[in-house]
Amino acid sequence: MLNIVTLGDPILKKHSTLVTSINEDVERFLNEMFDTMYMGKGIGLAAVQVGKLDRIFVTHVPRDMPRVFINPEIVETSLDEEIYEEGCLSIPGINADVIRPYAIKVQAWNERGKPFTMDAEGLLARVIQHELDHLNGILFIDKLDDKKRNRLLKNYERKAKAG
Ligand code: NI
């Protein structure tokens, strides 16, 4: 199992870098990421959240299959937006409504390094956007207005102190 990095660790603000090739290390790492995500009952996990600055994330959204995204890029977003409550394994216990495009088109490599393009909508599109933000050092709380974010952060610190 990998350790999940939590809010306050400066690595979460860093940009992850492109993966140049798929090897056994990457394959092992992907398995560890899935194990860690399932253990945390998450539906998405980015490599930076376990301390590795590679442009990789995994998802397993209810009623969807496990998916691997390496070097992902969102190439289209819908004009339609949706509000939905998000959480993050790196900010345990905190949830907030975030507005994002409802549907996207994403390009990435799969676990074998094969490029693919896919359309996603609803929860899967949301998770992909949330995880891709992680690769650019952005957390979902960064998408909230200052007042809302400060209130959430106060709650988070209070909870963290209480243990
Ligand atoms: Ni997250």
Boltz pocket constraint, residues with backbone or C-beta under 6 A from the ligand:
constraints:
  - pocket:
      binder: B
      contacts: [[A, 44], [A, 87], [A, 88], [A, 89], [A, 90], [A, 130], [A, 131], [A, 134]]
      max_distance: 6.0
